[in-house]
Amino acid sequence: MMHKYAIEIFYSEEDEGYIAVVPELPGCSAFGETEEEALREIKVAIDLWLETAEKDGREIPKPAGKELLRTVVEGVVALGEVHSEGAGA
């Protein structure tokens, strides 16, 4: 299955490895000793999360993926414009 959910991967000193999370799917996370392994594991976790949600009749969030990214990028661009306008005054 191909899903378009945003995945965050970060290094955890405490766990001595990489944690992958899907912010749009509460509780959906995975661990790997490398970023690649964490990514492979989170893909499995996403499938299991969606499968379980479907069985339980829970609502499955629509991936915000590109929309979320667009919002972040527009926010950064808007901040840059505000910043540069203020510099000339």
Secondary structure, 3 states (H helix, E strand, C coil): CCCCCCCEEEEECCCCEEEEECCCCCCCEEEECCHHHHHHHHHHHHHHHHHHHHHHCCCCCCCCHHHHHHHHHHHHHHHHHHHHHHHHC
